[in-house]
Amino acid sequence: MGSFIVRDDEDGRYYSFDYRQIVTEGFRTIRTGERVRFHISAQSPDLAEFVIRLDQPDPAEYYQ
């Protein structure tokens, strides 16, 4: 639970990560198909780390 897979558009490889690697304030979650930026782990080359969401929703939408 809380595991995700992301594909690098440049090399076509897949990398896994869990919610702890998502860099954000508040809830650490991600939506299927959402664009992200990430680093490949130096310790384990099949893991993504420092995952940053590029398509974050506007927080004001949640307070209407």
Secondary structure, 3 states (H helix, E strand, C coil): CCEEEEECCCCCCEEEEEHHHECCCCCCCCCCCCCEEEEECCCCCCEEEEEEECCCCCHHHHHC
